[in-house]
């Protein structure tokens, strides 16, 4: 565990420093998206169109609009129903959720409800684009949306999965047991990770959520492992 946390902190720092070195770095799209949703929760009449555009561009920046993606066949407004769902008061508790809160049954129920809503919605969108869909909707899309809008779970994409598996921290499949492994890791290393997190800010005083640290750290580890393999 000691070697893993050292590697993790180095990876987080590398990712953040690279991002901040370029004011227009594509990975800043997460910051723009997360901040937009953060602000929207505190105003009466949120601009769903604007938030849908932010979400779409964030997803595109993180590889979810590749040529094979069903989203590429739709405009950004396809996300409006999801944006409306995300902004419901019942999900306020998920915004920037701290790891210790994951152990609460009510939190798990709300997270599962939101995940299921988005899974069913996007599966319907995908089926409207393709006449036949043999594979289940990717967990990568749903978890990336949760990360971009609420910062409450890591994005289970290729490099993140590679990172957590390489370090034997948790499973590479999104779910209760996988999240529990991540929570255990954060809590065991809370002091060191919080020291790092307090210096990770979005423009002003909005601090990165805990799950974003896990997301960027293990993603960076996975990326570097991939490069080493050539």
VEXDREN-2710 file (C-alpha; in Angstrom, 1 decimal):
% VEXDREN-2710
k/r/px/py/pz
1/UNK/0.0/0.0/0.0
2/UNK/2.9/2.3/0.8
3/UNK/4.3/2.1/-2.7
4/UNK/0.9/2.5/-4.2
5/UNK/0.1/5.8/-2.4
6/UNK/3.5/7.2/-3.3
7/UNK/2.9/6.3/-7.0
8/UNK/-0.6/7.7/-6.7
9/UNK/0.4/11.1/-5.4
10/UNK/3.1/11.4/-8.1
11/UNK/0.5/10.5/-10.7
12/UNK/-2.0/13.0/-9.4
13/UNK/0.6/15.7/-9.4
14/UNK/1.8/14.9/-12.9
15/UNK/-1.8/15.0/-14.3
16/UNK/-2.7/18.2/-12.6
17/UNK/0.6/20.0/-13.4
18/UNK/0.3/19.0/-17.1
19/UNK/-3.3/20.3/-17.2
20/UNK/-2.5/23.6/-15.5
21/UNK/0.5/24.2/-17.8
22/UNK/-1.9/24.7/-20.7
23/UNK/-4.9/27.0/-20.1
24/UNK/-6.7/25.4/-23.0
25/UNK/-5.8/21.7/-22.3
26/UNK/-8.6/19.4/-23.4
27/UNK/-8.8/17.8/-20.0
28/UNK/-9.8/21.1/-18.5
29/UNK/-13.2/20.3/-20.0
30/UNK/-13.9/18.3/-16.8
31/UNK/-13.3/21.5/-14.8
32/UNK/-15.7/23.5/-16.9
33/UNK/-18.4/20.9/-16.8
34/UNK/-18.1/20.2/-13.1
35/UNK/-18.1/23.9/-12.2
36/UNK/-21.1/24.6/-14.4
37/UNK/-23.2/21.8/-12.7
38/UNK/-22.0/23.0/-9.3
39/UNK/-23.2/26.5/-10.0
40/UNK/-26.5/25.3/-11.6
41/UNK/-27.5/23.5/-8.4
42/UNK/-27.6/26.8/-6.6
43/UNK/-29.8/28.8/-9.0
44/UNK/-33.6/28.6/-9.6
45/UNK/-33.7/28.5/-13.4
46/UNK/-30.8/26.4/-14.7
47/UNK/-29.9/26.7/-18.4
48/UNK/-30.4/23.1/-19.5
49/UNK/-29.3/23.9/-23.0
50/UNK/-26.0/25.3/-21.8
51/UNK/-25.4/22.5/-19.4
52/UNK/-26.1/19.9/-22.2
53/UNK/-23.5/21.6/-24.4
54/UNK/-21.0/21.6/-21.5
55/UNK/-21.6/17.9/-20.9
56/UNK/-21.4/17.0/-24.6
57/UNK/-18.1/18.8/-25.0
58/UNK/-16.6/17.3/-21.9
59/UNK/-17.6/13.8/-23.1
60/UNK/-16.1/14.6/-26.5
61/UNK/-12.8/15.8/-24.9
62/UNK/-12.6/12.5/-23.0
63/UNK/-13.2/10.3/-26.1
64/UNK/-16.9/9.5/-26.0
65/UNK/-17.6/11.0/-29.4
66/UNK/-15.4/8.7/-31.5
67/UNK/-16.6/7.6/-34.9
68/UNK/-18.1/4.4/-33.5
69/UNK/-20.1/6.2/-30.8
70/UNK/-23.9/6.4/-31.1
71/UNK/-23.7/9.9/-29.6
72/UNK/-21.9/11.1/-32.7
73/UNK/-25.2/10.7/-34.6
74/UNK/-27.0/13.1/-32.2
75/UNK/-26.7/16.8/-31.4
76/UNK/-25.8/18.0/-27.9
77/UNK/-29.5/18.5/-27.0
78/UNK/-29.9/14.7/-26.6
79/UNK/-28.4/15.2/-23.1
80/UNK/-31.1/17.6/-21.9
81/UNK/-33.3/14.9/-20.2
82/UNK/-30.2/13.6/-18.3
83/UNK/-29.3/17.1/-17.2
84/UNK/-32.7/17.7/-15.8
85/UNK/-32.5/14.4/-13.9
86/UNK/-29.0/15.2/-12.6
87/UNK/-30.2/18.5/-11.2
88/UNK/-33.0/17.1/-9.1
89/UNK/-32.8/17.9/-5.4
90/UNK/-32.7/14.3/-4.4
91/UNK/-29.2/14.1/-5.9
92/UNK/-27.7/17.1/-4.2
93/UNK/-26.1/14.7/-1.7
94/UNK/-24.0/13.2/-4.5
95/UNK/-22.3/16.5/-5.5
96/UNK/-18.6/16.2/-4.6
97/UNK/-19.4/13.3/-2.4
98/UNK/-16.7/12.4/0.2
99/UNK/-15.6/8.8/0.3
100/UNK/-16.9/8.2/3.9
101/UNK/-20.4/8.9/2.7
102/UNK/-20.5/5.9/0.3
103/UNK/-21.1/3.6/3.2
104/UNK/-24.6/5.1/3.8
105/UNK/-27.4/3.0/2.4
106/UNK/-29.4/6.0/1.3
107/UNK/-26.4/7.3/-0.7
108/UNK/-26.0/4.0/-2.5
109/UNK/-29.7/3.9/-3.4
110/UNK/-29.7/7.3/-4.9
111/UNK/-26.5/6.6/-6.8
112/UNK/-28.0/3.4/-8.2
113/UNK/-31.2/5.1/-9.1
114/UNK/-29.4/7.8/-11.0
115/UNK/-27.1/5.3/-12.7
116/UNK/-30.1/3.1/-13.8
117/UNK/-32.0/6.2/-15.2
118/UNK/-29.1/7.2/-17.4
119/UNK/-28.4/3.6/-18.4
120/UNK/-32.0/3.1/-19.6
121/UNK/-32.1/6.5/-21.3
122/UNK/-28.9/6.2/-23.3
123/UNK/-29.7/2.6/-24.2
124/UNK/-32.9/3.9/-25.7
125/UNK/-31.0/6.6/-27.6
126/UNK/-28.5/4.0/-28.9
127/UNK/-31.3/1.7/-30.0
128/UNK/-32.8/4.5/-32.0
129/UNK/-29.5/4.9/-33.9
130/UNK/-28.7/1.3/-34.5
131/UNK/-31.1/-1.4/-35.5
132/UNK/-29.1/-4.1/-33.6
133/UNK/-27.1/-3.7/-30.4
134/UNK/-25.5/-6.9/-29.1
135/UNK/-23.5/-5.4/-26.3
136/UNK/-24.7/-3.8/-23.1
137/UNK/-24.3/0.0/-22.9
138/UNK/-20.8/0.9/-21.8
139/UNK/-20.3/1.7/-18.1
140/UNK/-17.7/4.1/-19.3
141/UNK/-20.3/6.6/-20.6
142/UNK/-22.4/6.6/-17.5
143/UNK/-19.5/6.9/-15.0
144/UNK/-17.9/9.7/-17.1
145/UNK/-21.2/11.6/-16.9
146/UNK/-21.3/11.1/-13.1
147/UNK/-17.7/12.3/-12.8
148/UNK/-18.3/15.3/-15.0
149/UNK/-21.5/16.5/-13.4
150/UNK/-21.3/15.4/-9.8
151/UNK/-17.7/14.3/-9.3
152/UNK/-19.1/11.3/-7.3
153/UNK/-17.5/8.3/-9.0
154/UNK/-14.4/7.8/-11.1
155/UNK/-14.8/7.3/-14.9
156/UNK/-14.3/3.6/-15.5
157/UNK/-12.4/3.9/-18.8
158/UNK/-9.5/2.0/-20.2
159/UNK/-6.6/3.7/-18.3
160/UNK/-8.4/4.0/-15.0
161/UNK/-9.3/0.3/-15.1
162/UNK/-5.7/-0.6/-16.0
163/UNK/-4.4/1.6/-13.1
164/UNK/-6.6/0.1/-10.3
165/UNK/-5.9/-3.4/-11.6
166/UNK/-2.2/-2.9/-11.8
167/UNK/-2.1/-1.7/-8.2
168/UNK/-4.6/-4.3/-6.9
169/UNK/-6.7/-1.6/-5.3
170/UNK/-10.1/-2.8/-6.6
171/UNK/-11.9/-4.4/-9.5
172/UNK/-12.2/-2.9/-12.9
173/UNK/-15.9/-3.2/-13.1
174/UNK/-18.1/-0.4/-11.8
175/UNK/-20.3/-1.4/-8.8
176/UNK/-20.7/-1.4/-5.1
177/UNK/-17.7/-3.7/-4.4
178/UNK/-15.4/-1.8/-6.7
179/UNK/-16.4/1.5/-5.1
180/UNK/-15.9/0.0/-1.7
181/UNK/-12.3/-0.9/-2.6
182/UNK/-11.7/2.7/-3.7
183/UNK/-13.2/4.1/-0.5
184/UNK/-11.0/1.8/1.6
185/UNK/-7.9/3.0/-0.3
186/UNK/-8.8/6.7/0.2
187/UNK/-9.6/6.3/3.9
188/UNK/-6.4/4.4/4.6
189/UNK/-4.5/7.2/2.9
190/UNK/-6.8/10.1/3.8
191/UNK/-4.2/12.4/5.4
192/UNK/-1.8/12.3/2.5
193/UNK/-4.4/12.5/-0.2
194/UNK/-6.2/15.4/1.6
195/UNK/-2.9/17.3/1.7
196/UNK/-2.7/17.0/-2.0
197/UNK/-6.4/17.7/-2.7
198/UNK/-6.3/21.0/-0.8
199/UNK/-4.0/22.4/-3.5
200/UNK/-6.1/21.2/-6.5
201/UNK/-8.6/24.0/-7.4
202/UNK/-10.8/24.9/-10.3
203/UNK/-9.9/28.6/-11.1
204/UNK/-11.2/30.0/-7.8
205/UNK/-11.9/28.3/-4.5
206/UNK/-13.7/25.2/-5.8
207/UNK/-11.6/22.2/-4.7
208/UNK/-11.4/18.9/-6.6
209/UNK/-13.7/16.2/-5.1
210/UNK/-12.1/13.2/-3.6
211/UNK/-13.2/10.8/-6.3
212/UNK/-11.6/13.1/-8.9
213/UNK/-8.2/12.4/-7.2
214/UNK/-8.8/8.7/-7.5
215/UNK/-9.9/9.1/-11.1
216/UNK/-7.0/11.2/-12.3
217/UNK/-4.4/9.3/-10.3
218/UNK/-5.2/5.8/-11.4
219/UNK/-5.9/7.1/-15.0
220/UNK/-2.4/8.5/-15.1
221/UNK/-0.9/5.3/-13.7
222/UNK/-2.8/3.3/-16.3
223/UNK/-1.6/5.6/-19.1
224/UNK/2.1/5.3/-18.0
225/UNK/1.9/1.5/-17.7
226/UNK/0.5/1.4/-21.2
227/UNK/3.4/3.6/-22.5
228/UNK/6.0/1.4/-20.8
229/UNK/4.6/-1.7/-22.6
230/UNK/5.1/0.2/-25.9
END
